């Protein structure tokens, strides 16, 4: 399947989806460790990372920030997704009720 984004064609196949999941997993795992101090589980980290990638990409576009590591585009994507996921988790921490806390055993 081919998707047009901002005039450029992108092929959506199994490899692309697996890269998105990998980037989301790494970014979500690192962001949950930084922002919360603990992980959210496999699916939670993937979801946070993918949503964080959208937030980070949107904010990078709004503020005209271009993150590029020459020769390593996946690492560049992970950095943007990580920053977006940290922002997402910090916002979630701010709006979550403080009276409900889980004890770590």
TIMI-2910 file (N, C-alpha, C, CB; in pm, 1 decimal, decimal comma, always signed):
<rs>
+----------+----------+----------+----------+----------+----------+----------+----------+----------+----------+----------+----------+------+
!      n_x !      n_y !      n_z !     ca_x !     ca_y !     ca_z !      c_x !      c_y !      c_z !     cb_x !     cb_y !     cb_z ! resn !
+----------+----------+----------+----------+----------+----------+----------+----------+----------+----------+----------+----------+------+
!    +83,9 !   -115,2 !     +0,0 !     +0,0 !     +0,0 !     +0,0 !    +89,9 !   +123,4 !     +0,0 !    -96,3 !     -1,3 !   +120,8 !  Unk !
!    +54,4 !   +224,3 !    -76,1 !   +131,3 !   +347,9 !    -85,8 !    +47,1 !   +460,7 !    -28,5 !   +172,7 !   +378,0 !   -233,4 !  Unk !
!   +108,7 !   +539,0 !    +60,5 !    +41,8 !   +651,7 !   +124,3 !   +117,2 !   +778,2 !    +87,1 !    +34,5 !   +633,8 !   +279,5 !  Unk !
!    +43,9 !   +883,3 !    +50,2 !   +106,5 !  +1012,1 !    +20,1 !    +99,8 !  +1101,0 !   +143,4 !    +37,6 !  +1081,0 !   -101,1 !  Unk !
!   +216,6 !  +1144,5 !   +191,6 !   +225,1 !  +1234,7 !   +305,9 !   +303,9 !  +1357,1 !   +262,1 !   +291,9 !  +1165,1 !   +429,8 !  Unk !
!   +238,7 !  +1471,8 !   +265,1 !   +300,4 !  +1597,9 !   +222,7 !   +359,3 !  +1588,1 !    +82,3 !   +409,1 !  +1639,0 !   +321,4 !  Unk !
!   +293,9 !  +1518,1 !     -5,4 !   +338,9 !  +1508,3 !   -143,5 !   +442,4 !  +1400,9 !   -169,8 !   +393,5 !  +1637,2 !   -185,5 !  Unk !
!   +493,7 !  +1334,4 !    -66,3 !   +591,9 !  +1227,9 !    -87,9 !   +526,1 !  +1093,3 !    -60,7 !   +717,1 !  +1247,4 !     +3,1 !  Unk !
!   +554,1 !   +999,0 !   -147,9 !   +493,7 !   +866,9 !   -136,6 !   +570,0 !   +782,5 !    -35,7 !   +490,3 !   +797,0 !   -273,2 !  Unk !
!   +496,1 !   +709,0 !    +47,0 !   +555,7 !   +620,4 !   +145,5 !   +490,0 !   +484,0 !   +131,9 !   +539,7 !   +676,7 !   +289,9 !  Unk !
!   +572,0 !   +380,9 !   +121,6 !   +519,9 !   +245,8 !   +108,5 !   +494,2 !   +189,3 !   +247,4 !   +617,9 !   +155,5 !    +29,2 !  Unk !
!   +372,0 !   +144,6 !   +269,5 !   +334,4 !    +86,2 !   +398,0 !   +329,4 !    -65,1 !   +381,0 !   +196,8 !   +142,2 !   +448,6 !  Unk !
!   +435,9 !   -132,6 !   +424,4 !   +441,4 !   -277,3 !   +418,1 !   +481,5 !   -330,9 !   +554,9 !   +540,2 !   -324,8 !   +308,6 !  Unk !
!   +503,7 !   -459,7 !   +564,6 !   +534,3 !   -522,8 !   +693,0 !   +664,3 !   -470,1 !   +751,8 !   +542,3 !   -674,0 !   +676,9 !  Unk !
!   +763,9 !   -445,3 !   +669,2 !   +891,1 !   -393,3 !   +718,7 !   +873,3 !   -255,2 !   +782,8 !   +993,5 !   -385,8 !   +604,4 !  Unk !
!   +795,9 !   -170,2 !   +720,8 !   +772,3 !    -36,4 !   +773,9 !   +700,4 !    -43,4 !   +908,0 !   +691,1 !    +47,3 !   +674,5 !  Unk !
!   +600,8 !   -129,0 !   +916,8 !   +526,5 !   -144,3 !  +1041,3 !   +616,4 !   -198,1 !  +1151,7 !   +406,4 !   -237,0 !  +1021,1 !  Unk !
!   +703,4 !   -292,4 !  +1120,2 !   +795,7 !   -346,1 !  +1220,4 !   +894,3 !   -240,2 !  +1268,2 !   +871,6 !   -465,8 !  +1163,6 !  Unk !
!   +940,0 !   -154,0 !  +1179,2 !  +1029,5 !    -45,0 !  +1219,1 !   +955,4 !    +51,8 !  +1311,2 !  +1084,4 !    +29,8 !  +1094,5 !  Unk !
!   +830,3 !    +84,4 !  +1279,3 !   +751,5 !   +171,1 !  +1365,6 !   +736,6 !   +110,1 !  +1503,9 !   +614,2 !   +197,4 !  +1304,3 !  Unk !
!   +707,8 !    -20,8 !  +1510,2 !   +693,2 !    -87,0 !  +1639,2 !   +824,1 !    -86,9 !  +1717,5 !   +644,4 !   -229,7 !  +1619,7 !  Unk !
!   +934,8 !   -108,7 !  +1648,5 !  +1065,0 !   -109,0 !  +1714,7 !  +1099,5 !    +30,1 !  +1767,7 !  +1174,1 !   -157,5 !  +1618,2 !  Unk !
!  +1080,2 !   +130,8 !  +1687,0 !  +1106,8 !   +268,4 !  +1730,7 !  +1015,3 !   +303,7 !  +1847,8 !  +1086,4 !   +368,9 !  +1613,5 !  Unk !
!   +888,8 !   +266,7 !  +1838,7 !   +794,3 !   +293,7 !  +1947,8 !   +831,6 !   +221,7 !  +2075,2 !   +654,7 !   +254,2 !  +1907,1 !  Unk !
!   +877,4 !    +97,8 !  +2063,8 !   +915,3 !    +21,5 !  +2182,6 !  +1035,5 !    +84,4 !  +2251,6 !   +946,1 !   -123,9 !  +2145,4 !  Unk !
!  +1138,3 !   +115,1 !  +2176,3 !  +1259,6 !   +172,3 !  +2235,8 !  +1230,5 !   +310,1 !  +2295,3 !  +1372,2 !   +182,5 !  +2130,4 !  Unk !
!  +1162,8 !   +395,6 !  +2219,7 !  +1133,4 !   +530,2 !  +2268,4 !  +1039,2 !   +526,3 !  +2388,3 !  +1072,6 !   +614,9 !  +2156,8 !  Unk !
!   +937,9 !   +442,4 !  +2383,7 !   +844,2 !   +431,5 !  +2495,4 !   +908,6 !   +375,2 !  +2620,0 !   +727,4 !   +346,0 !  +2456,6 !  Unk !
!   +995,8 !   +275,0 !  +2603,0 !  +1064,3 !   +216,0 !  +2717,7 !  +1153,9 !   +319,5 !  +2785,1 !  +1147,2 !    +93,7 !  +2674,4 !  Unk !
!  +1235,2 !   +388,4 !  +2705,8 !  +1325,4 !   +488,3 !  +2763,2 !  +1248,5 !   +603,8 !  +2826,1 !  +1420,2 !   +541,3 !  +2656,4 !  Unk !
!  +1144,0 !   +649,6 !  +2759,8 !  +1066,2 !   +761,5 !  +2812,6 !   +993,4 !   +724,0 !  +2941,1 !   +965,9 !   +809,5 !  +2708,5 !  Unk !
!   +938,9 !   +603,2 !  +2949,3 !   +869,6 !   +563,6 !  +3071,5 !   +967,4 !   +548,6 !  +3187,3 !   +793,5 !   +433,0 !  +3049,6 !  Unk !
!  +1090,2 !   +505,8 !  +3159,3 !  +1192,4 !   +498,3 !  +3264,4 !  +1233,0 !   +637,2 !  +3311,2 !  +1315,6 !   +421,9 !  +3214,2 !  Unk !
!  +1244,4 !   +732,6 !  +3218,8 !  +1286,1 !   +867,8 !  +3255,1 !  +1172,7 !   +942,3 !  +3325,1 !  +1331,8 !   +945,5 !  +3130,4 !  Unk !
!  +1052,2 !   +939,7 !  +3269,0 !   +942,2 !  +1021,4 !  +3319,4 !   +870,9 !   +958,7 !  +3439,6 !   +842,7 !  +1045,6 !  +3209,0 !  Unk !
!   +861,8 !   +826,2 !  +3443,2 !   +785,1 !   +761,0 !  +3548,9 !   +870,6 !   +682,4 !  +3647,2 !   +684,3 !   +669,7 !  +3488,1 !  Unk !
!   +987,0 !   +640,6 !  +3604,8 !  +1072,2 !   +560,6 !  +3691,6 !  +1048,9 !   +411,7 !  +3678,5 !  +1051,6 !   +600,9 !  +3832,9 !  Unk !
!   +952,4 !   +372,1 !  +3598,3 !   +924,3 !   +230,1 !  +3574,1 !   +864,7 !   +213,8 !  +3435,1 !   +827,7 !   +172,6 !  +3682,2 !  Unk !
!   +872,4 !    +93,3 !  +3384,1 !   +818,2 !    +65,9 !  +3252,1 !   +667,1 !    +48,5 !  +3256,0 !   +883,2 !    -57,8 !  +3193,6 !  Unk !
!   +606,9 !    +45,5 !  +3139,7 !   +462,0 !    +28,9 !  +3127,5 !   +424,2 !   -105,6 !  +3068,2 !   +404,0 !   +139,5 !  +3042,8 !  Unk !
!   +519,3 !   -192,5 !  +3049,9 !   +493,6 !   -320,5 !  +2984,8 !   +518,2 !   -308,1 !  +2835,4 !   +349,5 !   -368,1 !  +3012,1 !  Unk !
!   +520,2 !   -421,7 !  +2768,8 !   +553,7 !   -424,8 !  +2626,1 !   +458,3 !   -340,6 !  +2543,0 !   +552,7 !   -567,7 !  +2575,4 !  Unk !
!   +328,5 !   -366,2 !  +2555,0 !   +231,9 !   -293,6 !  +2472,7 !   +219,1 !   -148,4 !  +2516,1 !    +96,0 !   -361,3 !  +2478,9 !  Unk !
!   +226,3 !   -122,2 !  +2644,9 !   +219,5 !    +15,7 !  +2693,7 !   +334,7 !    +99,5 !  +2642,1 !   +218,6 !    +18,0 !  +2845,1 !  Unk !
!   +455,8 !    +42,2 !  +2643,6 !   +571,9 !   +114,8 !  +2592,9 !   +561,4 !   +139,8 !  +2443,1 !   +699,6 !    +38,1 !  +2623,8 !  Unk !
!   +512,2 !    +41,2 !  +2369,0 !   +496,0 !    +59,6 !  +2224,0 !   +393,9 !   +169,0 !  +2193,9 !   +452,8 !    -72,7 !  +2157,3 !  Unk !
!   +281,3 !   +166,4 !  +2262,8 !   +176,2 !   +266,9 !  +2239,4 !   +226,6 !   +406,1 !  +2275,4 !    +49,1 !   +233,5 !  +2321,4 !  Unk !
!   +293,1 !   +418,8 !  +2391,8 !   +346,0 !   +548,8 !  +2432,6 !   +450,4 !   +597,6 !  +2332,4 !   +407,2 !   +540,4 !  +2574,0 !  Unk !
!   +535,3 !   +507,7 !  +2285,3 !   +638,2 !   +546,6 !  +2188,2 !   +580,7 !   +591,2 !  +2055,5 !   +732,6 !   +432,6 !  +2165,1 !  Unk !
!   +479,2 !   +522,3 !  +2006,4 !   +418,4 !   +559,0 !  +1877,8 !   +342,9 !   +691,6 !  +1889,8 !   +322,8 !   +447,4 !  +1829,0 !  Unk !
!   +267,1 !   +708,4 !  +1998,1 !   +197,9 !   +836,5 !  +2018,5 !   +301,3 !   +947,4 !  +2038,5 !   +100,9 !   +829,1 !  +2141,1 !  Unk !
!   +408,7 !   +916,1 !  +2111,4 !   +515,6 !  +1013,3 !  +2131,2 !   +582,9 !  +1051,9 !  +2001,5 !   +618,0 !   +959,0 !  +2226,7 !  Unk !
!   +594,1 !   +957,7 !  +1908,4 !   +652,5 !   +989,2 !  +1777,8 !   +565,6 !  +1089,6 !  +1702,8 !   +670,0 !   +861,1 !  +1693,9 !  Unk !
!   +434,2 !  +1073,6 !  +1711,2 !   +345,5 !  +1170,6 !  +1646,9 !   +356,6 !  +1307,5 !  +1713,8 !   +199,9 !  +1121,3 !  +1651,4 !  Unk !
!   +359,9 !  +1309,2 !  +1847,5 !   +371,1 !  +1436,0 !  +1919,5 !   +505,0 !  +1502,0 !  +1889,3 !   +354,9 !  +1414,3 !  +2071,4 !  Unk !
!   +613,2 !  +1423,8 !  +1896,5 !   +745,7 !  +1478,5 !  +1868,9 !   +758,7 !  +1528,4 !  +1726,4 !   +851,4 !  +1374,8 !  +1895,9 !  Unk !
!   +704,7 !  +1453,1 !  +1630,7 !   +708,6 !  +1496,3 !  +1491,2 !   +627,9 !  +1622,7 !  +1467,7 !   +657,7 !  +1386,4 !  +1401,3 !  Unk !
!   +512,4 !  +1631,4 !  +1533,2 !   +429,5 !  +1750,9 !  +1519,8 !   +500,8 !  +1872,8 !  +1578,2 !   +293,6 !  +1730,3 !  +1589,1 !  Unk !
!   +556,8 !  +1857,6 !  +1699,4 !   +625,7 !  +1969,7 !  +1763,3 !   +752,0 !  +2010,0 !  +1686,9 !   +661,5 !  +1933,8 !  +1907,2 !  Unk !
!   +823,0 !  +1911,4 !  +1633,1 !   +941,5 !  +1942,4 !  +1552,8 !   +903,2 !  +2020,9 !  +1427,6 !  +1015,5 !  +1813,3 !  +1513,7 !  Unk !
!   +789,4 !  +1987,9 !  +1368,1 !   +742,1 !  +2062,3 !  +1251,6 !   +696,9 !  +2202,9 !  +1287,1 !   +628,7 !  +1988,2 !  +1185,5 !  Unk !
!   +630,2 !  +2216,9 !  +1401,3 !   +581,7 !  +2348,3 !  +1442,2 !   +698,3 !  +2441,9 !  +1474,1 !   +489,0 !  +2335,6 !  +1563,9 !  Unk !
!   +798,7 !  +2390,0 !  +1544,0 !   +912,1 !  +2473,2 !  +1584,8 !  +1028,7 !  +2468,6 !  +1485,6 !   +960,4 !  +2429,9 !  +1721,2 !  Unk !
!  +1007,1 !  +2405,3 !  +1370,3 !  +1108,3 !  +2397,1 !  +1264,4 !  +1239,9 !  +2337,5 !  +1314,5 !  +1133,8 !  +2535,3 !  +1206,0 !  Unk !
!  +1229,2 !  +2227,6 !  +1389,6 !  +1346,6 !  +2156,5 !  +1440,5 !  +1368,7 !  +2035,0 !  +1352,1 !  +1328,6 !  +2114,7 !  +1591,2 !  Unk !
!  +1490,8 !  +2017,8 !  +1304,7 !  +1524,7 !  +1905,5 !  +1218,1 !  +1634,1 !  +1823,8 !  +1285,6 !  +1570,2 !  +1954,5 !  +1077,0 !  Unk !
!  +1599,8 !  +1702,3 !  +1326,6 !  +1695,8 !  +1613,6 !  +1391,9 !  +1745,4 !  +1514,5 !  +1288,1 !  +1632,2 !  +1540,0 !  +1514,8 !  Unk !
!  +1874,8 !  +1519,3 !  +1259,3 !  +1932,2 !  +1425,8 !  +1162,4 !  +2066,6 !  +1376,9 !  +1212,9 !  +1947,3 !  +1491,9 !  +1023,2 !  Unk !
!  +2080,4 !  +1248,2 !  +1219,6 !  +2209,4 !  +1185,3 !  +1244,2 !  +2245,3 !  +1118,1 !  +1113,0 !  +2205,5 !  +1082,0 !  +1366,5 !  Unk !
!  +2347,9 !  +1167,6 !  +1047,3 !  +2382,0 !  +1124,1 !   +912,5 !  +2416,2 !   +975,2 !   +913,0 !  +2500,0 !  +1206,9 !   +856,6 !  Unk !
!  +2347,8 !   +901,4 !   +828,3 !  +2371,4 !   +758,2 !   +814,9 !  +2287,6 !   +673,3 !   +908,5 !  +2515,0 !   +729,2 !   +838,4 !  Unk !
!  +2215,0 !   +737,0 !  +1002,7 !  +2134,9 !   +661,7 !  +1099,0 !  +1996,8 !   +725,8 !  +1114,1 !  +2206,7 !   +654,6 !  +1236,1 !  Unk !
!  +1908,7 !   +710,9 !  +1015,6 !  +1778,3 !   +776,3 !  +1025,1 !  +1688,6 !   +718,0 !  +1134,3 !  +1708,0 !   +766,9 !   +893,0 !  Unk !
!  +1707,0 !   +591,1 !  +1168,9 !  +1623,1 !   +530,9 !  +1272,3 !  +1655,3 !   +591,3 !  +1408,5 !  +1642,2 !   +377,9 !  +1275,7 !  Unk !
!  +1783,4 !   +621,1 !  +1433,6 !  +1820,6 !   +683,6 !  +1560,3 !  +1761,6 !   +823,8 !  +1568,1 !  +1974,4 !   +688,5 !  +1576,1 !  Unk !
!  +1758,9 !   +894,5 !  +1457,1 !  +1696,1 !  +1026,5 !  +1453,8 !  +1547,9 !  +1016,1 !  +1486,7 !  +1715,5 !  +1092,2 !  +1316,3 !  Unk !
!  +1481,3 !   +916,6 !  +1430,8 !  +1339,6 !   +895,3 !  +1459,6 !  +1318,3 !   +858,7 !  +1605,8 !  +1282,8 !   +785,7 !  +1369,3 !  Unk !
!  +1408,9 !   +778,8 !  +1662,7 !  +1397,0 !   +740,6 !  +1803,3 !  +1412,7 !   +860,7 !  +1895,1 !  +1500,8 !   +634,7 !  +1838,4 !  Unk !
!  +1500,5 !   +954,1 !  +1860,5 !  +1519,3 !  +1074,3 !  +1942,2 !  +1392,7 !  +1158,6 !  +1942,3 !  +1638,5 !  +1157,1 !  +1890,6 !  Unk !
!  +1334,4 !  +1179,3 !  +1825,9 !  +1211,0 !  +1257,9 !  +1815,9 !  +1097,6 !  +1187,3 !  +1889,8 !  +1172,5 !  +1281,1 !  +1667,6 !  Unk !
!  +1086,2 !  +1055,5 !  +1874,0 !   +981,5 !   +980,1 !  +1942,7 !  +1003,5 !   +981,6 !  +2093,3 !   +976,9 !   +835,8 !  +1891,5 !  Unk !
!  +1128,1 !   +972,6 !  +2137,8 !  +1159,9 !   +976,4 !  +2280,1 !  +1118,0 !  +1109,2 !  +2341,4 !  +1309,3 !   +952,9 !  +2302,3 !  Unk !
!  +1152,1 !  +1219,3 !  +2276,9 !  +1115,9 !  +1351,6 !  +2329,0 !   +964,2 !  +1366,7 !  +2334,6 !  +1177,6 !  +1463,4 !  +2241,9 !  Unk !
!   +895,1 !  +1323,0 !  +2230,4 !   +749,0 !  +1330,0 !  +2230,6 !   +686,6 !  +1241,4 !  +2337,0 !   +695,3 !  +1291,4 !  +2095,4 !  Unk !
!   +742,7 !  +1122,6 !  +2359,5 !   +689,4 !  +1032,1 !  +2461,7 !   +713,3 !  +1086,8 !  +2601,8 !   +752,6 !   +893,3 !  +2448,4 !  Unk !
!   +828,3 !  +1149,3 !  +2624,9 !   +854,2 !  +1210,1 !  +2756,3 !   +754,4 !  +1322,9 !  +2780,9 !  +1000,5 !  +1263,8 !  +2765,4 !  Unk !
!   +730,2 !  +1405,1 !  +2680,6 !   +632,1 !  +1513,1 !  +2695,1 !   +494,1 !  +1455,1 !  +2724,6 !   +627,4 !  +1600,5 !  +2567,6 !  Unk !
!   +455,4 !  +1350,1 !  +2652,3 !   +326,2 !  +1284,8 !  +2676,0 !   +316,0 !  +1233,1 !  +2819,0 !   +305,7 !  +1169,4 !  +2577,1 !  Unk !
!   +418,1 !  +1163,4 !  +2867,1 !   +411,9 !  +1105,8 !  +3001,4 !   +415,4 !  +1212,6 !  +3110,4 !   +526,7 !  +1008,8 !  +3021,4 !  Unk !
!   +487,4 !  +1320,2 !  +3087,8 !   +487,2 !  +1428,5 !  +3186,0 !   +350,5 !  +1495,8 !  +3194,1 !   +594,4 !  +1531,8 !  +3151,3 !  Unk !
!   +284,4 !  +1511,2 !  +3080,4 !   +149,1 !  +1567,2 !  +3081,1 !    +53,4 !  +1472,7 !  +3152,6 !   +100,3 !  +1594,0 !  +2937,0 !  Unk !
!    +68,2 !  +1342,1 !  +3129,3 !    -16,7 !  +1243,8 !  +3197,0 !     +6,4 !  +1249,3 !  +3347,8 !    +11,0 !  +1101,3 !  +3143,5 !  Unk !
!   +132,0 !  +1265,3 !  +3390,1 !   +161,1 !  +1276,1 !  +3532,9 !   +100,0 !  +1400,7 !  +3593,1 !   +310,5 !  +1276,0 !  +3556,5 !  Unk !
!    +93,1 !  +1509,3 !  +3516,2 !    +35,9 !  +1633,1 !  +3569,0 !   -115,3 !  +1624,7 !  +3587,3 !    +69,3 !  +1748,4 !  +3477,1 !  Unk !
!   -184,4 !  +1556,5 !  +3497,4 !   -330,9 !  +1551,7 !  +3504,6 !   -383,6 !  +1432,9 !  +3583,0 !   -388,4 !  +1548,4 !  +3366,5 !  Unk !
!   -297,3 !  +1337,8 !  +3615,3 !   -341,5 !  +1221,4 !  +3693,0 !   -365,4 !  +1262,8 !  +3837,5 !   -236,7 !  +1106,4 !  +3685,9 !  Unk !
!   -470,5 !  +1211,3 !  +3899,5 !   -494,9 !  +1245,4 !  +4040,5 !   -378,7 !  +1196,4 !  +4127,0 !   -629,0 !  +1183,5 !  +4090,0 !  Unk !
!   -337,0 !  +1282,0 !  +4222,0 !   -221,6 !  +1246,0 !  +4305,1 !   -260,4 !  +1157,6 !  +4422,9 !   -153,2 !  +1371,3 !  +4356,1 !  Unk !
!   -387,8 !  +1148,8 !  +4453,4 !   -430,8 !  +1066,4 !  +4567,4 !   -418,3 !   +917,6 !  +4542,7 !   -572,5 !  +1097,9 !  +4602,2 !  Unk !
!   -417,5 !   +876,6 !  +4419,1 !   -409,1 !   +734,3 !  +4385,1 !   -263,6 !   +700,8 !  +4355,3 !   -501,1 !   +699,0 !  +4262,9 !  Unk !
!   -202,5 !   +624,9 !  +4443,1 !    -62,6 !   +583,6 !  +4422,5 !    -52,2 !   +435,5 !  +4444,5 !    +34,4 !   +659,4 !  +4517,3 !  Unk !
!    +29,0 !   +374,1 !  +4362,9 !    +53,4 !   +230,3 !  +4376,5 !   +181,9 !   +212,2 !  +4454,6 !    +61,8 !   +159,3 !  +4236,8 !  Unk !
!   +181,2 !   +113,5 !  +4542,1 !   +302,5 !    +81,7 !  +4615,9 !   +380,6 !    -24,2 !  +4541,3 !   +269,9 !    +34,6 !  +4758,5 !  Unk !
!   +509,3 !     -4,4 !  +4534,5 !   +596,1 !   -103,7 !  +4471,1 !   +634,7 !   -206,8 !  +4576,4 !   +723,6 !    -36,8 !  +4407,8 !  Unk !
!   +612,3 !   -331,3 !  +4543,7 !   +648,3 !   -438,6 !  +4636,7 !   +771,3 !   -508,7 !  +4590,2 !   +535,2 !   -538,1 !  +4652,4 !  Unk !
+----------+----------+----------+----------+----------+----------+----------+----------+----------+----------+----------+----------+------+
</rs>
